[in-house]
Amino acid sequence: MNKNLKSKKGIANWYFSHKSSPYWMILAFDLCMVLLSYLATILIFEGRVKLISNFLTFAAYLAVFLLVYVLFFRLFKTYRGIIRYSAFLDLQKVGLALCFATASCYIVQILAGFFAPVLFDYRIMLTTFVASTLLMWAARVMVKTVYDRFNTENAENVLVYGIGDGGVSLAKRIRSDKPAKYKLKGFISHDSDLDIESLLGERVYKVNSELAQVLEKQEIKSVLVPLIRVEEVKRDEMLHNTILDAGVNILVEQSLKSSSD
């Protein structure tokens, strides 16, 4: 059974590697979703009869439009790092690329209107933008979910202490490990006055009486502490005792040795 599990992980790691999914494959997949969005929107607003009767004109416009989308996808590099596409900033980059590309296509169509009829009104362009954005976001989140399923199956559930630069960089580091040794389940805030509920898509917990329940419910095995926060944890007797009383290890960045030793 262990041999079979390793085999599945090996296949997953190969499939999601850069070599097995070159950028042109991701780019082609994204263009297919854009094209599908345009065709579905045209059918909704114009109907099948008009689509068939003006098929060659529609096809000519869409061919030019896709070239514009390729330009902006390349400019924003939406095909890079698809495995980590779940953070807000990454999805925002996809949205911006689609926004600029769709607006540019509308301008191209207006300029071309001097020589050919304008077929795509603002309703079609706006609906296509929304549809293609949702499709590309959903595809990336789904790929990330599938990848995480294989990559973190035997990983240890952990919380990271600190929501500043040290905690964020540590969280990103453990997420990039392949295969994953730790699975990030959230953060412990180093400042109770900061009103931040989530970070990197994970919950932020405060140091209070409910923390012990969180450790138990999330099945946390360790709390990872950035080097710059080690002294804070040692001075915070309530936090230190809550973690250790729950049977959870305190591991320090770099050495990752238990501070209770």
HULINVEN-V446664 format. One record per helix or strand of 2 or more residues. SS is the DSSP state (H for helix, E for strand). FROM is the first residue (numbers start at 1). TO is the last residue. Records with the same first field share a line. If there is no record, write none. Layout:
BEGIN
SS=FROM-TO ; FROM-TO
END
This chain:
BEGIN
H=2-15 ; 23-45 ; 47-53 ; 55-76 ; 82-84 ; 88-112 ; 122-151 ; 165-176 ; 211-217 ; 227-235 ; 237-245
E=156-161 ; 182-188 ; 198-199 ; 202-205 ; 222-225 ; 249-252
END
